[in-house]
Amino acid sequence: MIKIKNPNQNYGILKFSYKLEFFDKNKNLLKEISGESFLYPLEIKYLSEPKIEIETNKVFQTKVIFSDLVWKETSYRDSLLSLRQINSGYSQPPEAGYFWIDGLVRNKSPFSLKKVKILAILRDKEKNEIGLGQTFVFDLKSQEERYFKILFSKEAIENLETKLDPKKIKVVAYANLMEF
């Protein structure tokens, strides 16, 4: 997870590319992940890759490379998405074995949104980030509110279970209105 901020109050980044590179102590490339995103004026955003299949104890250095930035003047300051009724818990029998976070996402913009990303950041009692998960809601119409659920498997959560503070979970939603 990478936290980035756009300090510009008048321009957003309509589109940018990023590449994450993971190296071992001998500077050998272990894994490379590429993606695209956007950033509103004055926005603080989390870029997330929740499922990186790599042995973390082998990672010695990480590089983040940004490229192909397309700036656009815009009055949008946020995505006009709201989240409410956020809940979390451990599954109960007969569905034992996972942790869940759910809630409602509402599109308060005048536009339909093709793809809304919802990111859940798991934290410990000291508010340190210890894990994350994500889901997507597709074709969210203007003023529509829809249910979402993020599941964490038993394997994904078992190392975090003793540290996890369900009261410190942060849930954010992103969608790119600057395309319109």
N, C-alpha and C positions, 0 to 999 in steps of 0.2 A: 504494500500500500504506500502510495506517495501522496503527500499533501502539497498542493500548489496554490498560489494566489496570484491573481491579476490585479496589480495596484492601479491600473488605468481606469478612470471613472467614465470615459466616453467610448472606449473601444473594447470590443470583445474579440476573442479569437474564434472565428467561425469554424475553423478546422485546424488541427495540428496532429502531427505524427509523433509517436514516442517509441523508444526502444529501450528495453531493460536488458542489461548484460550482467551475468553472474560468473565470477571467476574464482578459481581455487587459489591457494597460496603460491602456486607456481605460475600464476597468470594464465592458466589454461581456461578457455571459455567452457563453462559447464552448461549454460542454457542461455538462450536469447528469446525474448518475447517482444513482439511489436503490436502496436495498436494505434487507434485514432480517437480523438476526443475534441472537445470544445470548451470554452471558458468565457463566462459573462464578465462585464466590467465589475470590478471590485469583488469578484467571487473567490471564495476559498473552496477548493474542490479536492476530492480524493480520487486518484486513479487507482484502480484495484485490479488485481489478478489473484483471485482467491485460490485457484488450483494450480499451483506451480509444482510440478512433479520433479523435485530435486531434493537431495539430502542437505538440509540446511547446515549441518555441522561441517560440510565441505566448502561452504561459501566463505571466501575470505574478503572479496571485494565486489561491490555492485556499482554499475555505471548506469546513469539515465541520460539518454540523448533525445533532445527535442528537435524537430525539423518541420519544414513545410508549413510554417505558421501563416494562416490567412486571417488578417485582421479585418474587422468590420465595425464601422461606427454604428452604435445601437443604443437605444434608450432602455433596453431590458436590463434589469439589475439582478434578476433571479428567474428561475424557470416558471414561476407562478404555479408551482405544485405545492400541495399541502398534504401532510400526513397526520392521521389521528387514530385513536384507539389502538395504539401500539401495545402488544402483549407478547409475552414469551413464556416458555416453560419446557419441561421435559415430557416426552410422550408417556402416556399411561398404558398399562396393559389393555388390550392385547397388542398394541402397537409400540411396545417398548423398544428403545434403542436410538432415539434421536432427540435433538433439541430444536425448537422451532421459535420463530418470531413472525408475527402476523400483524395486520392492520389494514387501514384503508388509505388509498391515495386518491387525491382529487385534482383534476385539471381545472384550474381557475382561469386559464387563458382563453382568449376568443378563438383559438385554433385547436383542431384535433391533432393529437400527437401520435406519430407512428410507433415510437419506442420510448418507454420510460424505464430507466434503470433505477432500481432500488437497492441500496447498499446498507448492510447492517454491520456496524463496527462493534466487536465485543471488547469489553474493557474489564480490568480488574479493579479492586477497591481504590487503588491509587490513580485511576483513570488512564493507565497505560493500555495501549492497544495490544490485544493478545490474539485476535483472530478476526476474520471477516467472512461474510457471505453475501451473495447477491441473487437477485431475480429480476425478471423483466415483465412489464405489462405492455401489451401491444395494442395499438389502435384505440387509444383513450380519447374519447370525444370531448369537446369543449363542455365544461361544467359537469362532466361525468365523474363519479366516484366508484372505485373498484377495489375489491379485496385482493390482497397479496399475501403470500406466505413464503418464508425462507426456511429451508430445512438444513440442519447440520447432522451428518451421520454420527453414529456412535464413535467410529474411528476418528472422525474429525474433532469431536468435542472431548473425548476422554482425557486427553492431556491438559485441557483447559478447565475441566469441570471444577477442580478445587480452587482455581483462581478466579473464575468468572463471577462478576457481580452483575446480576440481571438488572439492577437499578441504574447501572452506568452504561447500558447499551445505547449507542447512537445510531439512528436510522435517518438516511438522507435519500432524496430522489432527484434525478437529473433527467432533463429532456432538452433538446436543442431547438429553441424558438427562433434562433437567428437565421434558420433556413428560410423563413417565410418573408 
